[in-house]
């Protein structure tokens, strides 16, 4: 039974509305103000909050933002005696499902509750499915039984129980962050933070600030001290994705962390000590980068103590159908569709593609196919492979 939390200080109206909602099959709990409503949210499994905008101890529009921050899956419908466009816009921006006027829109409340509950149910199902490859990722949840992926998993399992620095190599989209998370979860640091950053996504100065933090007054706008990701990852693991894109000056600071366990914040003269395991990843050939003076050889030797190369998807043909079905299930749920069946021709086409973008490309293709699917089936007509290059000898659509 779906549960609704009704927050309104007008007791007669609240009681009447609660009775109407209950008759429709909802479990209703009541609160007369925001404070008591939030307390009931803490101890009750609520699907939808139906909240008045004007309450004795606060504003429902701002409360919507607070509730969504604490309980992202819960949906909120706001009730107001005098609707106005600015409040309505702000309510939706704050995460409200709907903003309606008392009296004028009473006949909309029940249909909206049903729609909101459907959205909550879908979100809960998606959340459960995504947890299969969520933050607490372990090796047994990595999808694939091919010899190539099994070999990579075997190496990762062996190094995970140590504190050794790991370098993950392989093409873009092969799942390097997934492996980094699995290594962390299998290590003695599993109960500490796993922090990830894409080094290619920041300029040199921004990346330095993100990684190492700064002292107050270090630059214009630095009004207080800020911790960097290395401090956030203390006693845990930091994952440096696309480390080959990092500027040489920052490479020197990473090397110092590896050698001494300390670094300097931006604007600081006193070293900060940390105990962090570093897992780095790159899709570049770092030895080639060293030869062209784009990467430090001393850092490379420290990072590559234990290197694991992740296989491209085209070398994992027997895993493609399983991966495709996994993503099809996720995207079908998100689109509120029943489970979809892949036709043999669809699977054959997937297995014949070269997948230069690897698992990431496969995921995007499956999302597109789910959107275009008809009759509960994923067929070749939904694939964008009209002008793609196929594996040599592949009999794609026979």
URDA-V625065 format. One record per helix or strand of 2 or more residues. SS is the DSSP state (hx for helix, st for strand). FROM is the first residue (numbers start at 0). TO is the last residue. If there is no record, write none. Layout:
# URDA-V625065
SS:FROM:TO + SS:FROM:TO
This chain:
# URDA-V625065
st:2:6 + hx:10:22 + st:26:30 + hx:33:42 + st:47:51 + st:53:54 + st:57:58 + hx:59:69 + st:74:79 + hx:84:92 + st:97:100 + hx:105:132 + hx:138:140 + hx:146:159 + st:165:168 + hx:175:184 + st:193:197 + hx:198:200 + hx:203:211 + st:212:213 + st:225:226 + hx:228:231 + st:236:240 + hx:242:244 + hx:247:259 + st:261:262 + st:271:272 + st:276:281 + hx:285:290 + hx:296:302 + st:305:308 + hx:312:314 + hx:316:333 + st:340:341 + hx:343:351 + hx:357:371 + st:376:377 + hx:379:381
